[in-house]
Amino acid sequence: MSVPPLVLALLDALEEPALLVSGQRTVAANRVAAALLGQQLVGQDVRFAIRHPQALDAILSGRAGQLEVRGIGGVERSWEVALTPLPDALLLVRLVDRSARRAAEKAQIDFVANASHELRTPLAAVIGFSETLADEGEVPEAIRRRFGKQIHEQANRMMVIIRDLMSLSRIEADRFRGPRDRVSLASVVRESAQAVQALAVQRGCEIALDLEAGLPSVRGDTAQLRQLVDNLLGNALRYGCRAPGERIEVTLQAAGSWQKLIVRDHGDGIPAEHIPRLTERFYRVDAARSRDGGGTGLGLAIVAQVVERHRGLLEIRSVLGQGSEFEVRLPQT
């Protein structure tokens, strides 16, 4: 069936994937649909392009309707399939991406669940200490100061947990929207290294940068990439500085079509059985390994989500007694 050029132009003007189906055959598709479902879908049986049973049943019925399905173009992607019958027994099939909305809804649910769970312990401590201080009897000055300090520390911990949870929720809500800005990853690394320099000096640890000159910018979200590097450097300083004079080595270089960032420390290392779980929320190998009692357990989860949103790769390598390497690869195009 020949499709008029004007119809094809109208299809291409649509921002969402759109197909024209006649019976079981795809007779036209816009560029967005071809990128999602395959460049050779025109002229083929629609069942080769869309393999979702419910969506196929609705399309093959030829009737108007809407339904929401998951799994087209990716296991976790959600779509609203909108069907509009046209003259000459044609059916317009539009796929409206609802992945971002679903991700935002899930992020909100996860935020509430995680916050209520993780804030319970520090909040209970604050309540207990404050109740003691509020008693009518006199409280010795030493106890008042100690309890006041504990309240301050636990309140700060709650603030850090909430901040990291909100960051993680925002990143997850945007996971299906690729970043569009161009960012100099080398500049981000330099800024992050400068920001943690005071902490490095305090711990007697040197941050050594080896950044390849002339690297092009990458497509990215500046704030999220800065958070990624901050978290990797903070993690290295927390766990990788066993004694004054230790070095955190940061390397950035081109690797084919990627830019490769490696943050290497020479700390105690991580047992192999823990490595697959390091990017889980609130997973901590051993808070005692940290010189400041450990973080929130969200830093590497945030790193993993930023890498995923930027269509990159994250690899963690570690040898007990020799240290750890965190490698991030981001596409240059």
C-alpha positions as CSV (number, residue, x, y, z in Angstrom):
1,M,0.0,0.0,0.0
2,S,1.4,3.4,-1.0
3,V,1.2,6.0,1.7
4,P,0.9,9.7,0.6
5,P,4.0,11.9,1.4
6,L,1.9,14.2,3.5
7,V,0.8,11.4,5.8
8,L,4.5,10.3,6.1
9,A,5.4,13.9,7.0
10,L,2.7,14.1,9.6
11,L,3.9,10.9,11.1
12,D,7.5,12.2,11.3
13,A,6.2,15.4,13.0
14,L,5.0,13.3,16.0
15,E,7.4,13.2,18.9
16,E,6.3,9.7,20.0
17,P,6.8,6.4,18.0
18,A,3.9,6.1,15.5
19,L,2.9,3.3,13.0
20,L,0.3,2.9,10.3
21,V,-1.0,-0.7,10.3
22,S,-3.1,-2.3,7.6
23,G,-4.4,-5.6,8.8
24,Q,-1.3,-7.3,10.2
25,R,1.2,-5.3,8.1
26,T,3.1,-2.1,9.1
27,V,2.7,0.2,6.1
28,A,4.5,3.3,7.5
29,A,6.4,4.3,10.6
30,N,8.1,7.5,11.7
31,R,11.8,7.9,12.6
32,V,11.2,7.6,16.3
33,A,9.4,4.2,15.8
34,A,12.1,2.9,13.5
35,A,14.8,3.8,16.1
36,L,12.8,2.0,18.9
37,L,11.4,-1.0,17.0
38,G,13.9,-1.6,14.1
39,Q,14.7,0.1,10.9
40,Q,13.2,-2.6,8.7
41,L,9.7,-2.7,10.2
42,V,7.9,-1.1,7.3
43,G,6.4,-3.7,5.0
44,Q,6.8,-6.4,7.7
45,D,4.2,-8.2,9.9
46,V,3.5,-5.9,12.9
47,R,4.1,-8.9,15.1
48,F,7.8,-8.7,14.3
49,A,7.9,-5.1,15.6
50,I,5.6,-5.3,18.7
51,R,5.8,-8.6,20.6
52,H,3.7,-7.7,23.6
53,P,0.6,-10.0,23.6
54,Q,-1.9,-7.5,25.0
55,A,-0.7,-4.7,22.6
56,L,-0.8,-7.0,19.6
57,D,-4.3,-8.2,20.4
58,A,-5.5,-4.6,20.6
59,I,-3.8,-3.7,17.4
60,L,-5.0,-6.7,15.4
61,S,-8.6,-6.0,16.6
62,G,-8.4,-2.7,14.5
63,R,-10.6,-0.9,17.1
64,A,-10.0,2.4,18.8
65,G,-8.7,2.2,22.3
66,Q,-5.9,2.8,24.8
67,L,-4.0,0.5,27.1
68,E,-0.8,0.7,29.2
69,V,1.8,-2.0,28.7
70,R,5.4,-2.6,29.9
71,G,8.3,-4.2,28.0
72,I,8.3,-2.6,24.6
73,G,11.9,-1.4,23.9
74,G,13.1,-2.5,27.3
75,V,11.9,-4.5,30.2
76,E,11.2,-1.6,32.5
77,R,9.8,0.8,30.0
78,S,6.1,1.7,30.3
79,W,4.0,2.8,27.3
80,E,0.5,4.0,26.6
81,V,-0.6,2.4,23.3
82,A,-3.2,4.7,21.6
83,L,-5.1,3.2,18.7
84,T,-7.1,5.4,16.2
85,P,-8.9,3.8,13.2
86,L,-8.4,5.8,9.9
87,P,-10.0,5.5,6.5
88,D,-9.0,2.7,4.1
89,A,-8.9,0.2,7.0
90,L,-5.8,1.8,8.4
91,L,-4.9,2.0,12.1
92,L,-2.8,4.6,13.7
93,V,-0.7,3.2,16.5
94,R,1.0,5.7,18.8
95,L,3.3,4.7,21.7
96,V,3.3,7.4,24.4
97,D,6.3,6.9,26.8
98,R,5.1,6.7,30.4
99,S,8.4,5.4,31.8
100,A,9.4,8.7,33.4
101,R,6.0,9.1,35.1
102,R,6.2,5.5,36.4
103,A,9.8,6.0,37.5
104,A,8.8,9.2,39.4
105,E,5.9,7.4,41.1
106,K,8.2,4.5,42.1
107,A,10.9,7.0,43.3
108,Q,8.3,8.7,45.6
109,I,7.2,5.3,47.0
110,D,10.8,4.2,47.6
111,F,11.7,7.5,49.2
112,V,8.9,7.3,51.8
113,A,9.7,3.6,52.5
114,N,13.5,4.1,52.8
115,A,13.2,7.4,54.8
116,S,10.8,5.9,57.3
117,H,13.1,2.9,57.8
118,E,16.4,4.6,58.0
119,L,15.4,7.6,60.0
120,R,13.8,5.5,62.7
121,T,17.1,4.8,64.6
122,P,18.5,8.4,64.7
123,L,15.0,9.8,65.4
124,A,14.6,7.4,68.4
125,A,18.0,8.5,69.7
126,V,17.0,12.2,69.5
127,I,13.7,11.6,71.2
128,G,15.4,9.6,74.0
129,F,18.1,12.2,74.7
130,S,15.7,15.1,74.5
131,E,13.3,13.5,76.9
132,T,16.1,13.1,79.4
133,L,17.1,16.8,79.0
134,A,13.4,17.8,79.4
135,D,13.0,16.1,82.8
136,E,12.1,18.5,85.6
137,G,15.1,17.4,87.7
138,E,18.5,19.0,87.2
139,V,20.8,17.3,84.7
140,P,24.5,17.4,85.4
141,E,26.4,19.7,83.0
142,A,28.6,16.8,81.6
143,I,25.5,14.8,80.8
144,R,23.7,17.8,79.3
145,R,26.7,18.5,77.0
146,R,27.1,14.8,76.0
147,F,23.3,14.4,75.2
148,G,23.3,17.8,73.4
149,K,26.2,16.6,71.2
150,Q,24.4,13.3,70.5
151,I,21.2,15.1,69.5
152,H,23.2,17.4,67.2
153,E,25.1,14.5,65.5
154,Q,21.9,12.4,65.1
155,A,20.0,15.4,63.6
156,N,22.9,16.0,61.2
157,R,22.8,12.3,60.2
158,M,19.1,12.5,59.5
159,M,19.7,15.6,57.3
160,V,22.4,13.7,55.3
161,I,20.1,10.7,54.8
162,I,17.2,12.9,53.6
163,R,19.6,14.8,51.3
164,D,20.9,11.6,49.7
165,L,17.5,10.0,49.4
166,M,16.2,13.1,47.7
167,S,19.1,13.0,45.3
168,L,18.6,9.4,44.5
169,S,14.9,9.9,43.9
170,R,15.5,12.8,41.5
171,I,18.0,10.7,39.5
172,E,15.7,7.7,39.3
173,A,12.8,9.9,38.2
174,D,15.0,11.1,35.3
175,R,16.5,7.7,34.4
176,F,14.6,7.5,31.1
177,R,15.5,11.0,30.0
178,G,19.0,11.1,28.6
179,P,20.9,14.3,29.5
180,R,21.3,16.8,26.7
181,D,24.0,19.2,27.9
182,R,27.7,19.0,27.0
183,V,30.0,18.7,30.0
184,S,33.8,18.7,30.4
185,L,34.3,15.7,32.6
186,A,37.9,16.8,33.3
187,S,36.6,20.1,34.7
188,V,34.1,18.3,36.9
189,V,36.9,16.1,38.3
190,R,39.1,19.1,39.0
191,E,36.3,20.9,40.8
192,S,35.4,17.8,42.9
193,A,39.1,17.2,43.8
194,Q,39.4,20.9,44.9
195,A,36.2,20.6,47.0
196,V,37.5,17.7,49.0
197,Q,41.0,18.9,49.3
198,A,40.5,20.2,52.9
199,L,39.2,16.7,54.0
200,A,42.2,15.1,52.2
201,V,44.6,17.3,54.1
202,Q,42.9,16.6,57.4
203,R,43.3,12.9,56.8
204,G,46.9,13.3,55.6
205,C,45.9,11.9,52.2
206,E,47.0,13.1,48.8
207,I,44.7,13.2,45.8
208,A,46.8,12.7,42.6
209,L,45.1,13.7,39.3
210,D,46.1,12.3,35.9
211,L,43.8,13.9,33.4
212,E,44.4,13.4,29.7
213,A,44.6,16.8,27.9
214,G,42.2,17.8,25.1
215,L,39.3,15.4,26.0
216,P,36.0,16.5,24.3
217,S,33.0,17.2,26.4
218,V,30.5,14.4,27.1
219,R,26.7,14.5,27.0
220,G,25.8,14.8,30.7
221,D,24.1,16.5,33.6
222,T,26.7,18.7,35.3
223,A,25.2,18.4,38.8
224,Q,24.8,14.7,38.7
225,L,28.3,14.1,37.3
226,R,29.7,16.3,40.0
227,Q,27.8,14.2,42.6
228,L,29.2,11.0,41.0
229,V,32.8,12.2,41.4
230,D,32.2,13.7,44.8
231,N,30.8,10.3,46.0
232,L,33.7,8.3,44.5
233,L,36.3,10.6,46.1
234,G,34.5,10.7,49.4
235,N,34.3,7.0,49.4
236,A,38.0,6.7,48.7
237,L,38.9,9.1,51.4
238,R,36.6,7.4,53.9
239,Y,37.8,3.9,53.3
240,G,41.1,4.2,51.4
241,C,43.2,6.4,53.7
242,R,44.6,3.9,56.3
243,A,47.4,6.2,57.4
244,P,48.9,9.6,56.6
245,G,50.8,9.7,53.3
246,E,48.3,7.5,51.4
247,R,47.4,8.5,47.8
248,I,44.0,8.6,46.0
249,E,44.8,8.3,42.3
250,V,42.3,9.7,39.9
251,T,42.8,9.0,36.2
252,L,40.7,10.3,33.2
253,Q,41.5,9.2,29.7
254,A,39.9,8.4,26.3
255,A,39.2,4.7,25.7
256,G,37.8,4.3,22.2
257,S,34.3,5.8,22.1
258,W,34.3,6.2,25.9
259,Q,35.9,8.4,28.5
260,K,37.2,6.3,31.4
261,L,37.4,7.6,34.9
262,I,39.2,5.6,37.5
263,V,39.4,6.4,41.2
264,R,41.9,4.1,43.0
265,D,42.8,3.9,46.6
266,H,45.3,1.7,48.6
267,G,43.1,0.9,51.6
268,D,42.1,-2.4,53.1
269,G,40.1,-3.5,50.0
270,I,36.7,-5.1,49.9
271,P,35.9,-8.8,50.2
272,A,34.8,-10.3,46.9
273,E,31.4,-11.4,48.2
274,H,30.4,-7.8,49.0
275,I,31.3,-6.3,45.6
276,P,28.0,-7.2,43.7
277,R,26.0,-5.5,46.5
278,L,27.9,-2.3,46.9
279,T,25.5,-0.3,44.8
280,E,22.4,-1.4,46.8
281,R,20.7,1.3,48.9
282,F,22.0,1.4,52.5
283,Y,24.4,-1.5,51.9
284,R,27.5,-1.1,54.1
285,V,30.2,-3.6,54.2
286,D,31.4,-2.6,57.6
287,A,30.9,0.9,59.1
288,A,33.9,0.2,61.4
289,R,36.2,0.2,58.3
290,S,35.5,4.0,57.9
291,R,37.5,6.5,59.9
292,D,34.4,8.5,60.5
293,G,32.0,5.6,61.3
294,G,30.6,5.1,57.7
295,G,28.4,7.1,55.4
296,T,24.7,6.7,54.7
297,G,25.1,3.7,52.5
298,L,23.7,5.6,49.5
299,G,26.8,7.0,47.9
300,L,27.5,4.2,45.5
301,A,23.8,3.7,44.8
302,I,23.7,7.3,43.6
303,V,26.9,6.6,41.5
304,A,25.2,3.6,39.9
305,Q,22.1,5.5,39.0
306,V,24.0,8.5,37.5
307,V,26.0,6.1,35.4
308,E,22.9,4.3,34.2
309,R,21.2,7.6,33.3
310,H,24.3,8.6,31.3
311,R,24.3,5.3,29.5
312,G,27.6,4.4,31.0
313,L,29.3,1.5,32.7
314,L,30.5,1.0,36.3
315,E,33.0,-1.6,37.3
316,I,34.4,-2.2,40.8
317,R,37.6,-4.1,41.4
318,S,39.3,-4.7,44.8
319,V,42.0,-6.8,46.3
320,L,42.1,-7.3,50.1
321,G,45.1,-5.5,51.6
322,Q,45.8,-3.7,48.3
323,G,42.9,-1.3,47.8
324,S,40.0,-0.7,45.4
325,E,39.4,0.7,41.9
326,F,36.1,2.3,40.8
327,E,35.9,2.6,37.0
328,V,33.3,4.7,35.3
329,R,33.0,4.8,31.5
330,L,30.8,7.4,29.8
331,P,30.1,7.6,26.0
332,Q,31.9,10.5,24.3
333,T,29.1,11.0,21.8
